[in-house]
Amino acid sequence: MPGTLIEFGGLPATGKSTLARHLANLTGAVLLRIDEIEAAMRRNDLTPAQTGITAYSVAHALASSHLHRGLTVIADAVNPVPESREGWRTLATTCNADHAVIETTCTNQALHRERAQNRDNDLPGWTHPTWQEIQDRDYRPRTDDRLIVDTAQPLQTCHDKIAHHLAAHHPTIPLPR
């Protein structure tokens, strides 16, 4: 049985990791977090300029292995440009995997800024981007088929929206009933 790839994307501090982690805990899926891979690379003396594309490549290799085993993989990454998004689509196609895309946004700019400025850092060797860096980031609008989750809504509302979408459109994902 082919696996399922759930791709979380969106600007930093919009809640991707929180929602992806919750879904992984709920489903038992493999969680691959680009920030975590990059942090490990930086702890091994690679510079930020060296880690970006390489982290995605490592995540794709790990995801491929798990997808070929029929597992559900959750990819937690900004995915700011069409090329990074196409990489996940190609991976899903190559692995004959179901592919769900979830994009997080935060329409409340004050809340988004507060999250960016006050979030905990759970990754040794990682520095979260500043609010200004988030504002200056090249994040190109998505046009693909996806679920958009506005994390200005209560967390439980976001979780429920994701679960409902996945159950309706991706029934192979093992959600508790």
N, C-alpha and C positions, 0 to 999 in steps of 0.2 A: 504494500500500500504506500503510495507516495506521501511525502510529508507536506506540511503547510508552513509557508513563510508569512509572518505578520510583520510588516514594515511600519515602524513608528518614525515619523519625521516631523520637523518643525523647529522653529528658532529655539535657542537655549532659553531655559527658565520658563517654558510654556507648559511643563508638566509631563514631557515624554517619558522620562525615566520613572517617575512615580506611577504613571499609568501602565507602562510596560512591565515594571516589577510586579505590580498587583496582578496583572493578567498572567504573568509567568507563575506566580505563586498559586493562582487559582487553577491553572491548567496543567502545571508540571512541565511547561514548555522550557526549552533551552533559551536562555536570555543572553544575547550578545550585544554588549554596550560599547559603542565606538570609543567613548571617553575612557572607559576602563582599559581598552586595548592600547590607546594612545598613552595613557598614564604609565602603563607597564613599559612601553618603549622609552618614554622620557626618563624613567628610573634607570634605564640602561643606556643613558647618555645620547639618545637620539634627540635632535632638536625638533621643535614644533613644525618646522618646514619639512622635515623628513617623515613625520608620522602620519599626516592626514590621509593621503592616498594609500599608503602602506597599511594603515589600520583597516580601511575598507577592504583591501585585498585579503588581509588575515581573516577578517570577519566572514568574507565570502567563502574562503576555503573551509573554515569551521562549519559554517551554515550548510555548505554543500554536503559535507560528511554526514551531518545529522539529518538533513532532508532525505538523502539517499537511504537512510535507515528507517524512514517513515515517521520521523519525529516532527513536532511542531517547533519552529524556531521563531523567536521574537528578536528582531533587529531594532535596536534603539540608536538612532543616528540623526543628525540634523538633516542630512540629504538636501543640501541647499540648492543644488543645480541639477539640470536634466541628466547630466552624465552619471551622477551618483544614483539617481533614481532608476535610470536605465540599467545600471549594474545589478540592482535587486531584481528587476523584471527579467533580465536575461538569466540570472541565477535560477529563479523560479521555473522559467521555461525549460532550461537545461536539465533541471532535476525533476521535471514533470510534477512540480508542486503547486498546490493551490496557493494563491497570493492575495493577501488582504493588505490594504494600505490605509493607515490611520495618520492623519495630519493633525497635530495639536496647534492651537492658536490660543491667544489670550487677548480678548477684545478690550479688556480693562487695562489700559496702559499703566495706570498707577499701580495696580496689582502686579502686573508683569515686572515693572521696575523694582518693586519691593521684593519680589521673589529673587530677582537677579542679584540684588544687593545684599540679601540676608540669608541666602541658602547655605546649608551645611555642605562641607566638602567631605565626602565619604571615600575619596580616592587619593591615596598617597601619591605624590608626584604630579598631581593635576591642579591646575589653576582654572577656575571657571572664568569665562569671559566677563568683562565689566559690562555695565549697562550701555556705555558708549560703544563698546565693541559689538554688542548685540545690535544696536541701532545702525552701525556702519556695515554690518555683515552683508555680503552679497547673497541674498536669499531670493531666488527667482520664484515667482508664483507658480504653483502647481496647476495643471489642467487635466491631470489624469483622473481615473475613477478612484475615488477614495472616500473615506468617512472623515469629515472635519469635526473635531471635538473642540469646543470653546471651553477652555479650562477656567474661565472666569465664573463658570457655573460651579455649584457644589461638587465635591469630589465624587460622592455617591452617584450623582446625576451623570457624570462623565463615565464612571464604571458601568452604569446601567445602559447607557447609550452604546458603548462599545460591545457589551455582551449581547444586546438586542441585535445590533448590526451583524455581528459574527454569526449568531445563531440563524439569522435570516438569510445571509448571503454566503456563508462559509461553513456549512454544517459539518464538515470534517474536523473542525476544531473541537477538541474535547472539553466543552464547557460543562460544569456541574449543572444539573437541572434542579 
